[in-house]
Amino acid sequence: MFVIDSSVFSSIIVKDEFYSKAKNFLIKHSTLNNIAADLAYVETANTLWKHVHVYRRIPPDKHGELSEQIFSIIDSSVSKVYKSKDVLREALSNAVKYGSAVYDSIYVTLAVKHKYKLATFDQKLKQKLEQQNLNIIYIPK
């Protein structure tokens, strides 16, 4: 069972270097027990925006079609999407404790709370948490 962060969903949408790993992970672990934070929709949309506007990897006329896929990919990959505000106080404390950004700590807090692994491609977050003896990160292979 996993908390899936936006890096996994984003890789599917923008087809970056982690695309195959993300796709295989979601296929292999497509259970009804995976969860995400509502923040995943916003962060995935922001990644799409970056790939259109900043990196210019995706043509502007393709963003509409891809933005619709954000909902279907996230909704079909998890059984529940948690509201960030419901764990925000604890996530802020965890952000201070672990030295991570608050938005990363939303996912971390959900993983700790539910005793799930956090599926992410964020190697820096993994290192930070391991330094604090919190081994909850799963990097899809």
Steps between C-alpha positions, in 0.01 A plus 500: 500500500633838399454871531571612144645847456472727199839404356359161399187645343695783335737256330205335331352831384817662363674175399829593664800277574304313770198429276558124461572452869191700596278315256627158610459595865139611453417186302670269751358671808154588377320411817212671665714561807730771360438856610606852403462856619282748312821692447597238238254651251647848538863389495444279195326786319790729590747250354297495180506881493881498542542258211281720279607849607853472643661195336292523180503121471124480452318713241249744655211348304555162674457621859119476498499133407778421747338696781190280472722194542620629838163426654459157345852384588484609862139391551563154354821446700376567852204405713499821698624856461561677829453872553832665571345729759405197711867414558653846459581567866675166537667542160640838601646345814648218293642750250684676782606169657630342176614813319271441205257728319145511636350363178736199519410460865131468412584172323747397772241560769240292319752218460599504866141529617380206289822296528538502121806547283527828310545439126704787356791574271635758746847370592582805713191445714596134539847598622364759745256255652755218521733734690218530753454118506168525320519238226163542333602595145453263209661604171319319214731279292 
